[in-house]
Amino acid sequence: MTDGVERVRHRLPVLKWWWVAAAAATAILLTGGTIWLLLVVLGKQASTEQAKAQLDAIRTALTVGVGTGGAFALWVAARRQRSTEIQLHESARAAVAVELDSRERRLTDLYVQAVEQIGSDKAPVRLGGLYALERLARDDIGRRAVVINVLCSYLRMPYLVPEQLKNGRYRLPAASDVRQHEEWQVRITVQHLLAGLLRDQPYDLDLRGATLIEFDLRECAIGKALFQDAQFISTPKFMDATFHDEVWFFDTSFDIVARMEGATFLDRAIFTRCVFYELRLQNATFAGGAYFTQSMFAGKADLSQATFKSGIEFEDCVLDMDRYAAAGMREHGWESPEIELTGAVADVPSLGTPVKLPSGWQLQGSSIVRAATLEPKPSGATVNETPHRR
């Protein structure tokens, strides 16, 4: 549409033949009329120099005619110059369009080739395709969201977790298991590239059902994040990250420590039916509400100094170390299950929904403080602590 308007603005009217004829006739009439008028006026004068005066009159009339023709010639030259400028402009515009089209074709070819490489059964080829996609996302910001979706899709692919990575042991797959070792390297690379693309502006993440190994999004900007049914192997790091939209940790498992210190949640943060061992959310900000409904805590959940600006819900949560007691985790210094809210504050006027705090905590003014008794209160001390089985 813009090109069409620009083309109309620069179009000149066609120089037709009768315009030239009219201009020539005008020049002739002006010249002849001037000669006739001067001869008539001078013919009435009785002077011995009449012939000389008539000659001067003819010379003046011819000068007028030549001047009129010169003006017409100047106008034609101006039109020719303007026409040349328009042609140059159109040529430049066409060259830019060709260059953009060529660049678009190159980027499209790069994208197609990279996606084909990712589908290879050879790890080095997959890595090459991943780095090509990352380069594409940086060169063409319009395709960055598409590239991020492709990277998330790769992480959602089924992955058989090696025994070396289970239950917090986190050791590199054995070199003898070449395919597992290579796939581990590829998945780590995908996560690294994904984090690099989330430094400047937020993009949505769809990682439902993904297996994430040492997932690291520290100081990243994230849009809507979906982690339903995801499995975090080793320690995921979300320190100082900013979630600009809803984040869903729904039926998500963390096999060791989940680190989210200083994270900012600008919309709802859903931690429903999650399984945590140790959760670190110190100094976090929940602008859209924090919901830990039916989650299980096998260790300490530290939300000290957190700020709640909307709903707070710890309903039907379970504190239970049984899952780790058999492995002797207590003997290795792991703390008993508890939810820590020391120094946490709530923006009471904007909460909007009833506050459901863990057992042993209550809202006093804008501060969340320990209650005088650990007995649950009818109003909302809803966390259930399951006794340890021997």
Residue pairs with C-beta under 8 A, 6 or more apart in sequence:
3 93
6 93
7 90
10 86
10 89
10 90
11 86
12 79
12 82
12 83
12 86
15 76
15 79
23 72
26 68
27 65
27 68
27 69
27 72
28 65
30 64
30 65
30 68
31 61
31 62
31 64
31 65
31 68
32 61
34 57
34 60
34 61
34 64
34 65
35 57
35 58
35 61
35 62
38 54
38 57
38 58
38 60
38 61
39 54
39 57
42 50
42 53
42 54
42 57
43 50
43 54
45 53
47 53
107 136
107 139
107 140
107 143
110 132
110 135
110 136
111 133
111 136
111 143
111 146
113 129
113 132
114 129
114 130
114 132
114 133
114 136
115 129
115 133
115 150
116 129
117 125
117 126
117 128
117 129
117 130
117 132
118 126
118 129
118 130
118 133
118 150
118 154
119 126
120 126
120 129
123 182
123 183
123 185
123 186
126 186
127 185
127 186
127 189
130 151
130 154
130 186
130 189
130 190
130 193
131 193
133 147
133 150
133 151
133 193
134 147
134 193
134 196
134 197
136 143
136 147
137 143
137 144
137 147
137 148
137 197
138 144
138 197
144 197
144 203
145 203
145 204
147 197
148 194
148 197
148 198
148 203
148 204
148 205
149 206
151 190
151 193
151 194
151 197
152 194
152 205
152 206
152 207
152 210
154 187
154 190
155 187
155 190
155 191
155 194
155 207
155 210
155 211
155 212
156 206
156 207
156 208
156 209
156 210
159 183
159 187
159 211
160 180
161 211
161 231
161 233
162 173
162 174
162 177
162 180
162 184
164 170
164 171
164 172
164 173
164 174
165 171
165 173
165 184
165 213
165 233
165 234
166 233
166 255
167 255
167 327
168 234
168 255
168 256
168 277
170 214
170 233
170 234
170 256
172 181
172 184
173 180
173 181
173 184
174 180
174 181
175 181
184 213
187 211
187 213
188 213
188 214
191 212
191 213
191 214
191 215
191 216
192 216
194 205
195 216
195 217
195 218
195 220
197 203
198 217
198 220
198 221
198 222
199 219
199 220
199 221
200 221
201 221
202 221
202 222
202 223
202 242
202 244
202 245
203 221
203 222
203 223
204 223
204 224
204 225
204 245
205 222
205 223
205 224
205 225
205 226
205 227
206 226
207 225
207 226
207 227
207 230
208 226
208 227
208 228
208 229
208 230
209 228
209 229
209 230
210 227
210 230
210 231
211 230
211 231
211 233
212 230
212 231
212 232
212 233
212 236
213 233
213 234
214 233
214 234
214 235
214 236
214 237
215 232
215 236
215 237
216 236
216 237
217 236
217 237
217 238
217 241
218 237
218 238
218 239
218 240
218 241
219 239
219 240
219 241
220 241
220 242
221 241
221 242
221 244
222 241
222 242
222 243
222 244
222 245
222 247
223 243
223 244
223 245
224 245
224 246
224 247
225 243
225 245
225 246
225 247
225 248
226 248
227 247
227 248
227 249
227 250
227 252
228 248
228 249
228 250
228 251
228 252
229 250
229 251
229 252
230 249
230 252
230 253
231 252
231 253
231 255
232 252
232 253
232 254
232 255
232 258
233 255
234 255
234 256
235 256
235 257
235 258
235 259
236 254
236 258
236 259
237 259
238 258
238 259
238 260
238 263
239 259
239 260
239 261
239 262
239 263
240 261
240 262
240 263
241 260
241 263
241 264
242 263
242 264
242 266
243 263
243 264
243 265
243 266
243 267
243 269
244 266
244 267
245 266
245 267
246 267
246 268
246 269
246 270
246 288
247 265
247 267
247 268
247 269
247 270
248 270
249 269
249 270
249 271
249 272
249 274
250 270
250 272
250 273
250 274
251 272
251 273
251 274
252 271
252 274
252 275
253 274
253 275
254 274
254 275
254 276
254 277
254 279
255 277
256 277
256 278
257 277
257 278
257 279
257 280
258 276
258 278
258 279
258 280
259 280
260 279
260 280
260 281
260 284
261 280
261 281
261 282
261 283
261 284
262 282
262 283
262 284
263 281
263 284
263 285
264 284
264 285
264 287
265 284
265 285
265 286
265 287
265 288
265 290
266 287
266 288
267 287
267 288
268 288
268 289
268 291
268 310
269 286
269 288
269 289
269 290
269 291
270 291
271 290
271 291
271 292
271 293
271 295
272 291
272 292
272 293
272 294
272 295
273 293
273 294
273 295
273 296
274 292
274 295
274 296
275 295
275 296
275 298
275 323
276 295
276 296
276 297
276 298
276 299
276 301
277 297
277 298
277 299
277 323
277 324
277 329
277 334
278 299
278 300
278 301
278 302
278 334
278 335
279 297
279 299
279 300
279 301
279 302
279 303
280 302
281 301
281 302
281 303
281 306
282 302
282 303
282 304
282 305
282 306
283 304
283 305
283 306
284 303
284 306
284 307
285 306
285 307
285 309
286 306
286 307
286 308
286 309
286 310
286 312
287 309
287 310
288 309
288 310
289 308
289 310
289 311
289 312
289 313
289 353
290 306
290 308
290 310
290 311
290 312
290 313
291 311
291 313
292 313
292 314
292 315
292 317
293 313
293 314
293 315
293 316
293 317
294 315
294 316
294 317
294 318
295 317
295 318
296 317
296 318
296 319
296 320
296 323
297 317
297 318
297 319
297 320
297 337
297 338
297 339
298 320
298 321
298 322
298 323
298 324
298 337
299 321
299 324
299 329
299 334
299 335
299 336
299 337
300 335
300 336
300 337
300 338
300 339
300 340
301 337
301 338
301 339
301 340
302 340
303 339
303 340
303 341
303 344
304 340
304 341
304 342
304 343
304 344
305 342
305 343
305 344
306 341
306 344
306 345
307 344
307 345
307 346
307 347
308 344
308 345
308 346
308 347
308 351
308 368
309 346
309 347
309 350
309 351
310 347
310 350
310 351
310 352
310 353
311 351
311 352
311 353
311 355
312 346
312 351
312 355
312 356
312 357
313 353
313 355
313 356
314 339
314 356
314 357
314 358
314 382
314 383
315 356
315 380
315 382
316 382
316 383
316 384
317 339
317 358
317 382
317 383
317 384
318 383
318 384
318 385
318 386
319 337
319 338
319 339
319 383
319 384
319 385
319 386
320 337
320 385
320 386
320 388
321 329
321 330
321 334
321 336
321 337
321 388
322 386
322 388
322 389
324 330
324 334
325 388
330 336
337 385
339 358
339 361
339 383
341 357
341 358
341 361
341 368
342 370
344 367
344 368
345 366
345 367
345 368
346 355
346 363
346 366
346 367
346 368
347 366
348 363
348 365
348 366
354 379
354 380
355 363
355 380
356 380
356 382
357 363
357 368
357 380
357 381
357 382
358 381
358 382
358 383
359 374
359 375
359 376
359 381
359 382
359 383
359 384
359 385
360 370
360 371
360 373
360 374
360 381
361 368
361 369
361 370
361 371
361 381
362 368
362 369
362 370
362 371
362 377
362 381
371 377
371 381
375 381
376 382
376 383
